[in-house]
Amino acid sequence: SGYASIPATIEPVDTASAEVHVTLLTRRQLEIMNATEDLGVEYDLHRIDSSLLYLEDLHASSGLEVDAYISCHGAMRMDGKPVALAAVPQSGHGFQALAQPDMQKRLHDLTAPELPFDDFVAGNIKGEAGRARTLEAIARHCRSE
């Protein structure tokens, strides 16, 4: 992202579950949100089967239309397997989970090991060239082999 975090994305796994936040938007609010998410480049908007969801605080969830922004590139991978973001409560997937700083270090090693780590992160925040290089690497390391 523009503030140099590595976002989580949904990776379909039949046995897995994750705790996520839901934002209820009007159609106009959804248009505004879509304009911020670089649709078709970084994210696609996907309809989620509402029968797969348990919405704890929303009682009238049957028939609810639920969409999710899902990375066009997929989840970050190590040794061909998705890596979970440790900050997201989840279970049942069996993937390695990394904290945000560890994911940043992994990307640094993959994309610009010649740069000091702090310069790498600053480049992702401030510089289009640094961010573009990192996004390209993320896309390369997210695809299924």
C-alpha positions, 0 to 999 in steps of 0.5 A: 500500500501507499503506507508500505504495509502488505495487505491481507487477501482472501485465499480460497481454502475449504477448511479455513476460516478468517475473522474479517471486518465488514463495511456496510456501504450505500451504492454511492459509497461503494463507487467512492471505495472502488475508486480507491482500490485500483480495480483490475490492477491491484484488486478485483471486486468479487461476490462472496457466497453469503452462506459461507459467512457468519456475521456475528452482529448482523442479524438479517444476513440472509440474502445480503449481497457481500463483495470483497476486494481480492488481490489480482495477484493472489496471496504472497507465497513461500515455497509455493504455499500462501503465507498468512498475515499473522495479524488476521485471526484465522484457522484451518489453513496450515500456512505459515503466518508472518507478522507485518515486519517479517513480511516487509523483510521478506519483500526487501530480500526479494526485491531490493536486498542492496538497499538498506531496509529503512530506505526500502520501506521509505521508497515504498511510501514516498517513491513511485519507482520503489513502490512499482518495483515492490508491486511487481515483485509482489505480483511475481511472488504471489502467482501459483507455480 
